[in-house]
């Protein structure tokens, strides 16, 4: 049994507030980690060459939502529909994922996080679902409060995700215009939307990685199934530490 809380690293975006750059993470990510039993630590991302140092002091890695991943990191040129990107954030998170996998540090990815994990491990993305996906899609950038689910996902009954949430489907929120295209070989798809958009992946051979395309950190206070994702993450981290 763990004698102290595990340390969860969360990469921070650089945002301008009051005419100054600030390193910040969303309170929902912090609150969900705390509720599940972890102790969150912010990881600055302006110096990608330094981020692996944080892996010496954290036990688990949470990759939160954020801006688009720059397509140069998966060998493509930017399309007109691409939104804001941040290469320093990309380099920092891609480095963190690759090194965390090498070290066996558990990872939980959310929205942008699932995309970063896929790119880090050799996969790629649809830069814009609406124009690239090939057939009509759901509304993936919802016009509703993020505490509310707006579309359903089907979950692979044999997946770790199904065991975590104890269900073969969920009503989830949605706040993205990019999604996974070619899935990295180290990952397997565990949930899809009705239009076949990939909504969750996990490690093929172990429990190192679980990632979802929706935002459980904005729903966990009103939906107990969303909290189980964070509780499972903390349990995976505790097992790795033990």
N, C-alpha and C positions, 0 to 999 in steps of 0.2 A: 504494500500500500504506500502511495506517495505521502511523504512527510511534509511537502510544501507544494505550493501551486507551481505548475509548469509555466514557463515563459513563452509567450506567443509573439513572434515578430510580425508587424504589419507595415509594409512599405508605405511611405507617405508621399502624397502628391505635393508638388510645389505650386501654391496658389497665391495670386495677388490679392491682398486685403489691406485696405488703407494705404495704398501705394507702396506696399512692401511685400516681398515674397515670404510666404509662410509654409512650413512643413506641416501638413495636416492629414488626418484620417477621419473618416466619418464616425460619429458617436455611436451609430448603430453597430458597427463592427466591434468597437471597444466594449459596448454594453453586452453584446451577445457573448463575447469571450469571457467576460467577467461572470455573467450569469451561469455559464457552463462550467466555471471553475478554474479558468486560466487567468494569468496576469499578462496583459498586453504591453508591448514595448514598441514604440515608433521607430522605424528605420528610415533615416533620411536618404533621398535618392538623387542628390545633385552630384555625387561622386561615385559613379558605378565601380570604380576600381577599389573602393573601400568596403562595399557592401558584404563581401564574404566574411569580413571580420565579425559581423553580427551573428553569423552562424555559429560562432564559438560560444555565444552567450545565450542563444535562444534554444528552445526545445521543439518548437513547431512553427510553421510558416503559414500565415493567412494572407492570401492574395485577394485584395478587395476589388470592387468596381472602379471604373475610371475612364479615361479617354481611349480613343481608338489606338490599336497597336500599329505603329508605322509599318507599311507593307514591305519596306526594304529589308525588314528582318525575316521575311519569308520569301524573298526573291521576286517581288512584284513592284511595279510602278504604281503611284497613287492614282486612283480614279477620282473623277470630279465629286463624287458623293462622299468621299472620305471626310471625316470630321477632324477636330483638333487632335494632334499627336504630340508626344513628348519623348524624344529619343533618349534622354537621360533616364527617365522613368522606365522606358522599355529596356534599356541596357541593364539597369539595376535589377529589375525583376527577372529578366531572362537569365542573368547570371545567378541570382538567388535560387531559382528553380533548378537549374542544372547542377549546381553545387549541393543543394539540399538533397536531391535525388542520389547523388554520389555518396553522401554522408548518411543516408537513411533517415533524414529528418522529415516527419510527416507534414503533408501540405493539404490545405483546404482552399479551393479557389471559388470565387464568386464573380459572376458576370465577366468583366474584363479578365478576371483571374483565370477562368477556364480557358480563355483565348491565349493568354500569356503562357500557360502551362503547355498547351498544344504546340504553339510555335517553338517554345524552348526545347521541346522534345522531337522536333522535326516535322510537325504538321503545318497546315496553313489555314487561311480564313477566307470567308466571303467578306470583302470590304464593305459591301452594302447588300443586305438580304433582298430588298425590294427590287433591285435592278439586276442582280446576278443569280438569284436562286433558281430561275428557270420556270417557275410556275407561281400562281398567286399564293401569297402568304398571309398568315395571321397578322394582327396588329401587335408587333413585338415591342413597340415603344408606346406604352399604354397611356391613355388619357383617363387616369384614375389615381386615387391616392395609392402610394406604394405600400401601404399596410394592407391593401386589398389584392386578392388574386383575381386575374382577369382571363386567363386561359388555362387549359388542362395540359398536363404532360402524362404520357404513358411510360411506366417504369418496367424495365426488364425484371421479371420475377426472380431470376437467378442472381441478381446483382447485390452487391453490398448495400447499395442505395435502398433497395426494397426492404432489406433487413433493418436498416436504420429507421426508416419512416413507417415500417409495418404496413405498406400499401403498395398496390400496383399502379397507382396514379395519384396525382396531386393537382390542386388548383394553385397556380403560381402567379406571381407578378412578373412584369416584363419591362425592361428599360434598356434596350439595345437595338442597334441596327446592323451589327456584325455578328457572325457566328462561325463555328467550326466548319471547315470544308473537308480537306483530307485530314483524317485523324492519325496522330502519331502512333507508331507501332507499339509503344509501351502503354497505350491507353485503349480502353474499350468503351463503346457507347452504352449508357445505361438508362437514358431517358430521351424521348423525342416528343415534339409538339405534333399536332394533327397535320401540319404541313411538312413534316419530316425534318424540321429544324432540330439540330442536336441540342439537347437541353441539359445533359449531364454525362460525365465520363468518370472512370476510375481506373486505377492501375490494373493491368492484365494479370499479374502474378502475385501481388501482395496488397496490403492495405495502406500503402504509402500515400496515395493520392485519391482524393474525392473532390470533384468540382462540379458546380452547377451554373447554369446560365442565368438563373433568376436571382433575386435578392432576399434571401432568408433573414438577413440582418434587419430588414425593415418590417418583417412579419412575425418574428419570433415571440413578441409580447402578446400577440392575439391568436397565434396558431402554434400549438404545442409541437406539431410535426416539424416545423421549421427549427425549433429549438433543438430537436434531437440531432440535427446535422452538426450543430456546434458541440453538443454533448459527446457525440461520437468522435469528433475531431480531438477533443481533449482526452478522451479515453485512448485513442490511437497514439497520441503524444506520450501519455503516461506509460503505455506499454513499451514504447520505444526507449524511453528513459530508463525504465526498470531493466 
